[in-house]
Amino acid sequence: MGAQIRNILNLLKQPFPYRHKKWQIVVIPVVCAIVIALILKPQGLAVLRSPLKPVLIISGMVAVVCAIVAYIFPLIFKKYYHPAYWTKGKFLSVPLTIVTLLVVPLVCYVDYLHTSVGVMIKYDFIERLFIWYSISLIIAFFPTFIIYINVLHSRDTNTADTLPEEANTVVISSQLKEKIELAPDGFLYAKVQGNYVTVYYLEASLSICKKTLRITLAQLMRIFENYSPIVRCHRGFLINTLYITELKRKQQNYIIRLQNVDAAIPVTPTYFQAVHKQLTQIKPVVIH
């Protein structure tokens, strides 16, 4: 059981493309809510003579809550909604947040409708919250699935992910004619191994790949010189500060952990200030 929970948590921590359009988070749930409510008439809407007006009001409530989550929350919780740290779990948290914010006003409005037509309310308030929360989660599955498929489709067909324009990609070539073509945002870190450098990066599918090239770290730094988040942290390591999740002191040095990377990456005092300066421009830093 414990292993299954860990597997689920690891799945939710996997990177996920932040390519949904904000208007989709508003429009698609509203359309689904209108269609499902008119067809199924859940929880007593069927007793109303003309359910169209209440359904439109409920849809308006859905639109307001969705707009808050889609447009206002990313402005308030910038770190949480940062595209570099977007995961499958965070993607699923969006519909959960919408349902959680919506359920109380929804129950209150449905209670008002029942009272206005003289229909007796069978359950207490907590039970009605649970019932409507369950119904809302079921309804939320449909827009969530539509947006999920759309994100995956845009990832597969968007030229910025498959064959990016030259301005958005870099080519890392070795002395042995091997090369890697990737967007700078997809670079995770590089590690020196003798006369070679192993580059860890994200593919378009967001799986972590690595490739060892006969190249120096200095050459690699020149390739990324116009991309400020990528800095040197050790004489043998180059990192992308966008993916840092932890900065921890270890005796006279520091170690860094990157999102979805198991290895602990060392930071020496020589390069600490450069790493720390770049990191503080992205998000608040806590040194443990």
C-alpha positions as CSV (number, residue, x, y, z in Angstrom):
1,M,0.0,0.0,0.0
2,G,2.8,2.4,0.9
3,A,4.6,1.6,-2.4
4,Q,1.4,2.4,-4.3
5,I,1.0,5.7,-2.6
6,R,4.6,6.6,-3.4
7,N,4.1,5.7,-7.0
8,I,1.0,7.9,-7.2
9,L,2.9,10.8,-5.5
10,N,5.8,10.4,-7.9
11,L,3.3,10.4,-10.8
12,L,1.8,13.6,-9.6
13,K,5.2,15.2,-9.3
14,Q,6.1,14.5,-12.9
15,P,6.5,17.6,-15.1
16,F,3.6,18.6,-17.2
17,P,3.5,21.2,-20.0
18,Y,2.0,24.6,-19.0
19,R,0.4,25.2,-22.4
20,H,-3.3,25.4,-21.6
21,K,-5.0,28.6,-22.5
22,K,-6.6,30.5,-19.6
23,W,-9.8,31.1,-21.5
24,Q,-10.2,27.3,-21.8
25,I,-10.3,27.0,-18.0
26,V,-13.3,29.3,-18.1
27,V,-15.2,28.5,-21.3
28,I,-15.0,24.7,-21.4
29,P,-16.3,24.1,-17.8
30,V,-19.1,26.5,-18.4
31,V,-20.2,24.8,-21.6
32,C,-20.0,21.4,-19.9
33,A,-22.0,22.6,-16.9
34,I,-24.8,24.0,-19.1
35,V,-25.1,20.9,-21.2
36,I,-25.0,18.4,-18.3
37,A,-27.3,20.5,-16.1
38,L,-29.9,20.8,-18.9
39,I,-29.8,17.2,-19.8
40,L,-29.4,15.4,-16.4
41,K,-30.9,18.1,-14.1
42,P,-29.0,16.9,-11.1
43,Q,-30.2,17.2,-7.5
44,G,-33.7,18.5,-7.9
45,L,-33.4,20.9,-10.8
46,A,-35.9,18.7,-12.5
47,V,-38.7,20.1,-10.2
48,L,-38.3,23.5,-11.6
49,R,-40.8,24.5,-14.3
50,S,-38.2,26.5,-16.3
51,P,-34.6,25.3,-15.4
52,L,-33.0,27.4,-18.1
53,K,-32.6,30.6,-15.9
54,P,-31.2,28.8,-12.9
55,V,-28.8,26.8,-15.1
56,L,-27.6,30.0,-16.6
57,I,-27.1,31.6,-13.2
58,I,-25.2,28.5,-12.0
59,S,-23.1,28.6,-15.2
60,G,-22.3,32.3,-14.4
61,M,-21.1,31.2,-10.9
62,V,-18.9,28.6,-12.6
63,A,-17.5,31.2,-15.0
64,V,-16.6,33.6,-12.1
65,V,-14.9,31.0,-10.0
66,C,-13.0,29.6,-13.1
67,A,-11.9,33.1,-14.0
68,I,-10.6,33.7,-10.5
69,V,-8.6,30.4,-10.6
70,A,-7.3,31.0,-14.2
71,Y,-6.5,34.7,-14.1
72,I,-6.2,35.9,-10.5
73,F,-4.5,32.9,-8.7
74,P,-1.5,32.9,-11.0
75,L,-0.9,36.5,-10.2
76,I,-1.1,35.9,-6.5
77,F,0.7,32.5,-6.3
78,K,3.4,33.1,-8.8
79,K,5.8,30.4,-7.6
80,Y,3.1,27.7,-7.6
81,Y,1.9,28.6,-11.1
82,H,5.4,29.1,-12.6
83,P,5.6,27.1,-15.9
84,A,9.0,25.7,-14.9
85,Y,7.5,24.0,-11.9
86,W,4.2,22.8,-13.4
87,T,3.4,19.2,-12.7
88,K,0.6,16.7,-13.3
89,G,-0.5,17.2,-9.7
90,K,-0.7,20.9,-10.1
91,F,-2.7,20.5,-13.3
92,L,-5.2,18.4,-11.4
93,S,-5.3,20.8,-8.6
94,V,-6.9,23.4,-10.9
95,P,-10.3,21.6,-11.2
96,L,-10.2,20.6,-7.5
97,T,-9.7,24.2,-6.5
98,I,-12.6,25.3,-8.7
99,V,-14.9,22.7,-7.3
100,T,-13.9,23.5,-3.7
101,L,-14.6,27.2,-4.2
102,L,-17.8,26.7,-6.0
103,V,-19.6,24.1,-3.9
104,V,-20.7,26.3,-1.0
105,P,-22.4,29.1,-3.1
106,L,-23.8,26.4,-5.4
107,V,-25.5,24.5,-2.5
108,C,-26.8,27.8,-1.1
109,Y,-28.3,28.8,-4.5
110,V,-29.9,25.3,-5.0
111,D,-31.4,25.5,-1.5
112,Y,-32.9,28.9,-2.4
113,L,-34.4,27.4,-5.6
114,H,-35.9,24.5,-3.6
115,T,-37.4,26.8,-1.0
116,S,-38.8,29.2,-3.6
117,V,-40.9,26.4,-5.1
118,G,-41.8,24.8,-1.8
119,V,-39.7,21.6,-2.2
120,M,-38.6,20.1,1.1
121,I,-34.9,19.7,1.5
122,K,-34.1,16.1,2.5
123,Y,-30.5,16.3,3.7
124,D,-28.6,18.5,6.2
125,F,-26.2,21.1,4.9
126,I,-23.0,19.0,5.3
127,E,-24.6,16.1,3.4
128,R,-25.7,18.4,0.6
129,L,-22.2,19.8,0.4
130,F,-20.8,16.2,0.0
131,I,-23.4,15.4,-2.6
132,W,-22.8,18.5,-4.7
133,Y,-19.1,18.2,-4.3
134,S,-19.3,14.7,-5.7
135,I,-21.5,15.8,-8.5
136,S,-19.2,18.7,-9.3
137,L,-16.2,16.5,-9.4
138,I,-17.9,14.2,-11.9
139,I,-18.8,17.1,-14.1
140,A,-15.3,18.6,-13.7
141,F,-13.8,15.4,-15.2
142,F,-15.1,16.3,-18.7
143,P,-13.5,19.7,-19.1
144,T,-10.4,18.5,-17.3
145,F,-10.1,15.6,-19.8
146,I,-10.7,17.9,-22.8
147,I,-8.0,20.4,-21.7
148,Y,-5.6,17.6,-20.9
149,I,-6.0,16.1,-24.4
150,N,-5.7,19.6,-25.9
151,V,-2.4,20.2,-24.0
152,L,-0.9,16.9,-25.1
153,H,-2.0,17.5,-28.7
154,S,-0.5,21.0,-28.7
155,R,2.7,19.5,-27.4
156,D,2.9,17.0,-30.2
157,T,2.0,19.4,-33.0
158,N,3.5,22.7,-31.7
159,T,6.7,23.4,-33.6
160,A,8.1,25.0,-30.5
161,D,8.3,21.5,-29.0
162,T,9.2,19.3,-31.9
163,L,11.2,21.3,-34.4
164,P,11.7,24.6,-32.7
165,E,12.7,27.7,-34.6
166,E,16.4,28.4,-34.5
167,A,16.0,31.4,-32.1
168,N,14.4,29.1,-29.5
169,T,16.9,26.3,-29.6
170,V,20.5,25.6,-29.2
171,V,22.7,23.0,-30.8
172,I,25.3,21.3,-28.6
173,S,27.9,19.6,-30.9
174,S,30.8,17.5,-29.8
175,Q,34.2,16.9,-31.4
176,L,32.9,13.5,-32.5
177,K,30.1,15.0,-34.6
178,E,27.4,14.1,-32.0
179,K,24.9,16.8,-31.2
180,I,21.9,17.7,-29.1
181,E,19.2,20.1,-30.2
182,L,17.1,21.5,-27.4
183,A,15.4,24.6,-26.0
184,P,17.3,26.3,-23.2
185,D,14.3,25.8,-20.9
186,G,14.7,22.0,-21.4
187,F,18.2,21.9,-20.1
188,L,18.5,20.6,-16.5
189,Y,22.2,20.2,-15.7
190,A,25.5,19.1,-17.1
191,K,28.2,17.1,-15.3
192,V,31.9,16.8,-16.3
193,Q,33.2,13.2,-16.5
194,G,36.9,13.3,-17.6
195,N,37.1,14.6,-21.1
196,Y,33.4,14.4,-21.6
197,V,30.3,16.2,-20.3
198,T,27.0,14.4,-19.7
199,V,24.0,16.7,-20.4
200,Y,20.7,16.0,-18.7
201,Y,17.7,17.6,-20.4
202,L,13.9,17.3,-21.0
203,E,12.6,15.9,-24.3
204,A,9.3,17.1,-25.8
205,S,7.6,14.3,-24.0
206,L,9.0,15.8,-20.7
207,S,11.0,12.6,-20.0
208,I,14.5,13.2,-18.7
209,C,17.2,12.2,-21.1
210,K,21.0,12.3,-20.9
211,K,23.7,12.3,-23.5
212,T,27.5,12.2,-23.0
213,L,29.5,14.4,-25.4
214,R,33.2,15.1,-25.9
215,I,33.0,18.8,-25.0
216,T,34.2,21.0,-22.3
217,L,32.1,22.8,-19.7
218,A,33.5,26.1,-20.9
219,Q,32.2,25.4,-24.4
220,L,28.8,24.5,-23.0
221,M,28.7,27.7,-21.0
222,R,29.4,29.8,-24.1
223,I,26.4,28.0,-25.9
224,F,24.1,29.2,-23.1
225,E,25.7,32.5,-22.4
226,N,22.6,34.4,-23.4
227,Y,20.4,32.4,-21.2
228,S,20.8,33.8,-17.6
229,P,19.1,31.0,-15.6
230,I,21.8,28.5,-16.6
231,V,24.9,29.1,-14.4
232,R,27.9,27.3,-13.2
233,C,27.7,26.0,-9.6
234,H,30.9,23.9,-9.4
235,R,33.9,23.4,-11.6
236,G,32.3,20.2,-12.8
237,F,28.6,21.2,-13.0
238,L,26.3,23.6,-14.9
239,I,22.7,23.9,-13.8
240,N,19.4,25.5,-14.8
241,T,18.3,27.5,-11.8
242,L,14.6,27.4,-13.0
243,Y,14.4,23.8,-11.7
244,I,16.0,24.2,-8.3
245,T,13.7,22.9,-5.5
246,E,16.1,23.0,-2.6
247,L,19.4,24.7,-1.6
248,K,21.0,23.1,1.4
249,R,24.2,23.9,3.3
250,K,26.6,21.0,3.7
251,Q,29.6,21.9,5.8
252,Q,31.6,24.6,3.9
253,N,29.7,23.9,0.6
254,Y,26.1,23.7,-0.5
255,I,24.0,21.1,-2.4
256,I,21.2,21.7,-4.8
257,R,18.3,19.5,-5.7
258,L,16.4,19.9,-9.0
259,Q,12.8,19.0,-9.8
260,N,12.4,15.3,-10.5
261,V,16.2,14.8,-10.4
262,D,17.5,12.3,-7.7
263,A,21.1,13.4,-7.7
264,A,22.3,16.1,-5.3
265,I,24.4,18.7,-7.1
266,P,27.3,20.4,-5.3
267,V,27.7,24.1,-5.1
268,T,31.1,25.5,-4.1
269,P,31.6,28.9,-2.4
270,T,33.3,30.2,-5.6
271,Y,30.0,29.9,-7.5
272,F,27.5,30.3,-4.7
273,Q,26.8,34.0,-5.1
274,A,26.1,33.6,-8.8
275,V,23.7,30.8,-8.2
276,H,22.0,32.6,-5.2
277,K,21.6,35.8,-7.2
278,Q,20.0,34.1,-10.1
279,L,17.8,32.1,-7.9
280,T,16.5,35.0,-5.9
281,Q,15.3,36.6,-9.1
282,I,13.0,33.6,-9.8
283,K,11.6,32.7,-6.3
284,P,12.2,33.2,-2.6
285,V,15.1,31.1,-1.4
286,V,15.3,29.2,1.9
287,I,18.7,27.8,2.8
288,H,18.5,24.8,5.1
